[in-house]
Amino acid sequence: MTHGLALGLRGDVVLREGFGLGRDTARVTPGGLREHWRCWVGEAGKAREPRPGVAPENAVTAVVAATAGFEALGSREEVWLMPRTIARFWELLLPALAAGDRLAALEPEGSSGD
């Protein structure tokens, strides 16, 4: 999901502007793109079983905060939205989130199935 979002933010002007409007606190409305993203990440998190001791809501917070940061930083420097940058984030976070048996199957570079 995060790799797809970064790709969209690099190439889709409508998506990029939609998230940009979400940064404008005078225009933030319930149900905006950021809220939809948070809900989507939360739903995806429910489909996965995190490492024992990891509260799913904490994982959602980390992913949403990081991707919002990537989006904000990427609006000025595209390197923040590049696949290698997103992969480095997952290289750091996946071992903290995924149980050992699932970790081996996950790819920080993303995959079409995850």
C-alpha positions, 0 to 999 in steps of 0.5 A: 500500500505504501509503495502504491501511495508513493507512486501515486503521489509522484505521478498523479496530480489529483492525488497529490493535490488532494493530500496537499489540501489535507495539509491546509488546516483551514480546509481539513474536513472529516472524510478527507484523503488523510482520514481515508488513508488512516482507515484503509491502513487500519483495515489492512492492519486488521487483516494481519497479525502483528508480532506478539506485544504489538498493539495494532493501533500502534502499528497503524499510528506509525505507518500513517504518521510516516506516510504523511511525513513522506507525502509532506516531504515528497511535495518538496523533494521527490526522493522521499517518495522513491521506492528505495526510501519507502523500502528503507522505512519498511526494512526498519519497521517490519522486524518490529511489527511482523512475527518471525514466521511472517517476516521472512515472507514480507518484502520491504520493496513491496509486492503486488500481494501485500 
